[in-house]
């Protein structure tokens, strides 16, 4: 094998490794986003206080 063929092979291997790393990163980000979406749809996220009356859910003063 001549020198250029070896260099080309090494560069191709590095490119393949880079593409695999990028694919793994994008897959993980996609899975995290899907998990967040499912949790939001199931209501497992923080409870919303949008439909409660004024003063509900605020801080409680226990110094008295």
C-alpha positions as CSV (number, residue, x, y, z in Angstrom):
1,X,0.0,0.0,0.0
2,X,1.5,3.3,-1.0
3,X,1.6,6.4,1.3
4,X,-1.4,8.2,-0.3
5,X,-3.6,5.2,0.1
6,X,-2.8,4.9,3.8
7,X,-3.4,8.6,4.3
8,X,-6.8,8.3,2.5
9,X,-7.7,5.3,4.6
10,X,-6.9,7.1,7.8
11,X,-8.8,10.2,6.8
12,X,-11.8,8.1,5.8
13,X,-11.7,6.4,9.2
14,X,-11.6,9.7,11.0
15,X,-14.5,11.0,9.0
16,X,-16.5,7.9,9.8
17,X,-15.8,8.3,13.5
18,X,-16.8,11.9,13.4
19,X,-20.1,11.1,11.6
20,X,-20.8,8.4,14.2
21,X,-20.2,10.8,17.0
22,X,-22.5,13.4,15.5
23,X,-25.2,10.8,14.9
24,X,-25.0,9.6,18.5
25,X,-25.3,13.2,19.8
26,X,-28.3,14.0,17.6
27,X,-30.0,10.8,18.6
28,X,-29.5,11.5,22.3
29,X,-30.8,15.1,21.9
30,X,-33.8,13.7,20.0
31,X,-34.6,11.1,22.7
32,X,-34.3,13.8,25.4
33,X,-36.7,16.0,23.5
34,X,-39.2,13.1,23.0
35,X,-39.0,12.3,26.8
36,X,-39.7,15.9,27.6
37,X,-42.7,15.9,25.2
38,X,-44.1,12.8,26.7
39,X,-43.7,14.1,30.3
40,X,-45.4,17.3,29.3
41,X,-48.3,15.4,27.7
42,X,-48.7,13.2,30.7
43,X,-48.7,16.1,33.1
44,X,-45.6,14.9,34.9
45,X,-44.0,18.3,34.6
46,X,-44.4,21.0,37.3
47,X,-48.1,21.5,38.1
48,X,-49.6,24.6,36.6
49,X,-51.1,27.3,38.9
50,X,-52.9,29.0,35.9
51,X,-56.4,28.0,36.9
52,X,-56.3,28.6,40.7
53,X,-57.5,31.6,42.6
54,X,-55.4,34.5,43.7
55,X,-53.1,33.8,46.6
56,X,-53.1,30.0,46.1
57,X,-49.7,28.5,45.7
58,X,-47.8,31.5,47.1
59,X,-45.3,31.5,49.8
60,X,-46.5,30.7,53.3
61,X,-45.5,33.0,56.2
62,X,-44.9,30.8,59.3
63,X,-43.2,33.5,61.5
64,X,-46.4,34.1,63.5
